[in-house]
Amino acid sequence: MSTPAHCRMMARYNRLANRRLYEACATLSDEERKADRRAFFRSIHGTLNHIMVGDRVWMARFEGGSAPLGGLDAILYEDFDELRAARDAEDARIDAYAAAITQPELDADFASVSSAGVRFVDPLNQLVTHMFNHQTHHRGQVHHMLSDAGLDPPSLDMHRILNPTPAA
């Protein structure tokens, strides 16, 4: 079960892991980021955009709005610098949401409508956990594609990102 503290920790990890991943991606050329690497969303750029699409869909639902239209493979930003700036803004949005969430909200059922128009009712704590797991899953794909591109990808281990200093 998720708690507000767990959500805040995951939001912080998400922000820091994204920052680290985007720093590595920035060392590649635009052509390398957009190269077809036979991934589900084809490229590093496509996968980074997909993570953004997923986050925007879930955050819109959580905030009581409508999920943005477009496919899960939508390229929201062709320009990497614009995508990176949007990622920073979306991570701040997720941080703010996690900072304000309460245990009663997490414990309650949450109604949402899928992109296919099907209504679901799920515990909010499962949906928030899903959003964070979705991010981690696709960051792992980008991590692999960075290796494929010849880079030594950064560590995305949560415990080392959140606690980078060795014990004395």
Protein Blocks (a to p, Z undefined) as FASTA:
>chain_A
ZZfklmmmmmmmmmmmmmmmmmmmmmpcfklmmpcehianlpamlmmmmmmmmmmmmmmm
mnopacdeddfkbcfblblklmmmmmmmmmmmmmmmmmmpcfklmmpccddddfkopacd
ddfklmmmmmmmmmmmmmmmmmmmmmmnopacddfbfklmmmmbccZZ
